[in-house]
Amino acid sequence: MIKVLHVSDIHLGSGLSQGRINPETGLNTRLEDFLNSLGRCIDHALSEPVDLVLFGGDAFPDATPAPYIQQAFATEFRRLVEAQIPTILLVGNHDQHSQGRGGASLSLYRTLGVPGVIVGDTIATHRITTANGEVQVITLPWLTNSSLLTRPETEGLSLEEVNQLLLKKLQPILEAEIRRLDPNIPTILLGHLMADRADLGAERFLAVGKGFTIPMSFLTRPEFDYVALGHVHRHQNLNPNGNPPVVYPGSIERVDFSEEKEQKGYVLINLAKGQADWEFCPLPVRPFLTINVDVSDQDNPQQAILSAIEQQKVSDAVVRLKYKLRSQQLESIDTRSLQKALQFAHSYTIYPELVSQLARPRVPEFGDKVSLDPMEALKTYLSNRNDLQDLSEEMLEAAEKLLAGETGETTNSVESKEQLNLL
Ligand SMILES: [Mn+2]
């Protein structure tokens, strides 16, 4: 058996605004959180010890991390080099630099010739000799148009057509790699991609319009014993009833509030030809907490907000407090005492929101004769779309702003909202 540790979406340097400077280290506390999580993964890799570590891509928020963040990443992976554990660093969309080839933030490790470290920035098969036998890994980094297509090929095509063309090009390339595989050696596909069955996590916000999806049929090949993915931040196995397992370990820390309720961790695999026993290893990450309270019908809105805070475990969490109120209630809110109630949070943000006049139903007597208010129409639509629930608040906010710009009707409420934020 070959033991493999599969970790992905480290995003070191993300979410710094949700931390503060640790006076003892001079580092942002959220960077320390991410580093602690990464450190635990490496600890586990060393204590087993595993035979191979696969990183599924997205090391940093972008391809040009600050030197101290780049160094913190290198310090953790150096421990694997010292223990002589082979490691593949796959290039994700956040690692790619738009200028020139090979400009990814991770290419540095190949340039330096770090022993045992492979940088996966091309589609290639790597045959690796581990302490417990050989394993072959096909690397499939995040693909962009320019990785497989030339400019004249894509000219005049729609995004959808370009994606189709990209898939058409990818298929024979992948097929060629598969045909060259040694059928007697355990095989892993390591890809940074959006599979067409993935339940989207935060990446839908980060990559809207840029990406294309890869059909499951490309991944669930009998030649693969395990498919190690990166990109989607929510842990999941896309092939729960079959083989091979097609697994996103997810991110190692909560990158933003869209990951508030997700468990974070990495995956440990016992691999043999035709067999992959894997388990998800949860990481004890910092809690995120949204407190949503509508006090617009409360006689004592301040007290209502405070008791909503008291009912939650605020301590050490990254908290956002959202409260809805009427403009007449503004004077009764004492922001300083709300801040005091949140003082034991790791960090907090407070979002007051005025109940929009537009959101109120029109005079009911008019019934069907009045054309439907667009905000009501959108709300009704969203309430029927469970899959959009996480997005609905932002969509409604965006719609309100659009309407305000178009008709001027909601200008007042938007302006007062901005004034509120200045409080
Ligand atoms: Mn990604």
Residues whose N, C-alpha, C, O or C-beta is under 5 A from the ligand:
A	BS01	MN	D58 G92 N93 H94 H231
